[in-house]
Amino acid sequence: MKRFSALRRTLRMRFALWVAVLLLAALVLFGVFVYTSLARGLSSAVDDSLRLGASQAIASVDVEDGQINFTDSIPEGASATDLVEHGLTIRFLSPKGDVIQAYGPYRAAPVDSSALSAAVEGRSTFGTFTDPQEKDSVRIFTAPIVEDTRLVGIVQVAQDLGDIKDTLGRLLAALLLVTPLLVGLAGVGGYFLAERALAPIDT
C-alpha cells in the first residue's frame, strides 16, 4: 500500500511537471512570436514615417539654377520647435555632404559616408546611429534630391527609437511576469487533475 501511494505521488508529480513544461514551451514560442512581430511592425512604421517625411520635404524644396532655395523649403507648420517636440530631425545636405540647413534635436549628427555615397548614386538608404548624449538608438533615412536627373542635394529625416524600446520593454516585462504565473498554475492544475485521474485506480 505504501509502495502504491509513493508511485501515485510520483505519477502526479510527473504529470504536473509535463503539463508545466509543455505550457512553458508553448508560452515561450508565443512570446517570441509576439515580441518579434511587434518589433518588426513598429520598426516598419517608423521607416514608413521617415520615408513619408522625406518625400514631403523633397516636394517642398524649390530649386533655382541647380541650387536649393530654402525660403519655403520646410513644409508649413514643421518649424524647428515642432520638430523638437515630435523628436524629428530634418537636414538638407549638399551633394558633397555638407549640412546646409537642419532642424531638430539631431541636426549635429555625423554624416555617414556610405549613406552619402548611396545618395550620390541616386539611392535612398536607412541607417541607425547611437545618440552620444542620451545613448538612444536613432533611425535615419537618407534620400537624394534630384532635379532634371541632376543631384542638387540630399535630405535626411531622423527619429529616435526610444518609444519603440519602451514599448518592447513593457511587453517583455509583462511576458516575464505572466509566464511563470501561468506555468505555476498549470503545474498545480495538472497535479490535481492527475489526482482525479488516479482516484479510480486507488479505489
N, C-alpha and C positions, 0 to 999 in steps of 0.2 A: 504493500500500500504506500509506504513511504517512497519506494522507488518510483511508483506511478505518479505520485504528487510532484516529485522532483522533475520527472520527464515532462509533466504537464506544464510546469513553470518554465522549463527550457523552451518548449514549443511556443508558449505565449510570448516569451521574450524574443525568440527568433522571428515570429510573425510580426510583432510590433517593430522590430528592427528593420525587417524587409520593407514594411509599409513606409517607415520613415525615410529609408534610403531611396526608395523609388520616387517618393514625393520630392525629396531634396533634389534628385537628378532632374525631375521634371521642372521644378521651380527655377533651378539654375539655368537650364536651357531656355525657359521662357523669359527669365530676367535678362539674359544675354541678348536674346532676340529683341526685346522691347528697348533695351538700352541702345543697342547699335542702330535700330531703326529710327529711334528718336534723334540720336546724334546725327545720323545721315540726313534726316528730314530738316533739322534745324540748320545744319551747315548748308544744305541746298537752298534754304530760304534766304540765308544771309548772302550767298553768292548771287541769287536772283535779284536781291535788293541792290547789291553793289553794281551789278550789270545794268539794272534799270537806271540807277543814279548816274552812271557814266554816260548812258545813252542820252539822258535828259541834258546833262552838262554839255555834251558834244553838240546836241541840237541847238543849244542856246548860244554857241560860240559864233561870233562874227569874224570872218576872215577878210582882210583887206590887203591886197598886194602881197599875198603869201604870209602875212603876219596876223596873229590873233588880236582882235580888238576886245579889250577887257571891259569896255564901258558897260555892256549888258551881257557879259559872259556867264554870270551866275544866275540860275533860274530865280524868278521872283519869289521872295519870301525865304529863300535859303541864304540868309545873312550869316556872318561869322558866328553871331550869338546863337542862332537857331541850330547851326551845325554842332556847336559845342554842346548844346542841351541834348541833342539827339545822339551824341557820341560819334558823329560822322566827320570825315575829313575829305575835302576835295582839293586836289592840287593840279595845276597846269604846268607842264614842263616843256622846255624847248626840245627840238629834235636831238640836241646834244645831252639832254638830261638835266639841264639847269632849271631850278624851280623859279618859274616866272611869277606865279600867284598861287596862294594857298590859303585855305580856310579850314579851321577845325583843330582839334587837340593834337593831331599827329602831323602837322604841317612840316615839322622839322625832322621827320623820319628819314633815314638814309634811303637813297635811290638804289634799288637792286640792279646790278649790271645786266643780269640775264633777262629781267623784265624789260629793261630799256632796249636791249638788243632785239628782243621779240617784237616790241612796238615799232622799232625802226624797220623791221621786216614786214610790218603790217599785221602782226598777230596780237591778239589780246590774251592776257595771262592772269592767273590768280596766284597769290603768294601769301605767306604768313610770316610775320616777324614778332618779336617779343618787345614790348614797351620797356625800355630800360628803367623807368621810374616806377611804374605800377606793377611790372612783371607780368602783365596780362598779354595773352596772345591777341594779335591784331590781324584781321584778314584784309588784304588789299587787292584791288582789281586795277590792272593797267591796260589801257586801250589807246591805240593811235588815233590822232585826229587828221583825217585825210581830206584834202580839198583838191579836186581835179587830178586825182592819182598822185598827188604830192603830199608828203608828210609835213604838216605845218606845226604840229605839236603833239603832246601826249597828255592824257588825263588819267589821274589816279583817284580812286574812291576807296576809303578805308573805314573800317568799323571794328571796334574791339569785340572780342568773343566772350566777354565776362558774363553776359546774360546766359549764354549757352552753357558755360561752365557751371553757373549757379543752378540752372535747371537740371542738368545731368547730375550734379552733386546731390540735389534733393531727391531725385529719383533713385540714385544709388543708396542713399541713406534709408529710404523707405523700403527698398528691396532687402537690404541687410537687416532691417528691423523686423519685417513681416516674415521673411523666410524661416528663421529659426523658430518663430512662434508657431507657424503653420506645421512645421516638421514635428515640433514637440507635441502639438495637439493630435497630429496624425499618429504618432507613436503611442500616445495614451489611448486613442480610439482603437488602434489596432490591437493593443493589449486586451482591452475589454471585449472586442469582437472575437478574439481568439478564445477568451474565457467562455463566451456563449457557445462558440462552435464546439468546444471540447466538453461542455456540460453533459450532453447525452452519453458520451463515452464514459465520463466519470460515473454517471448514474448506472 
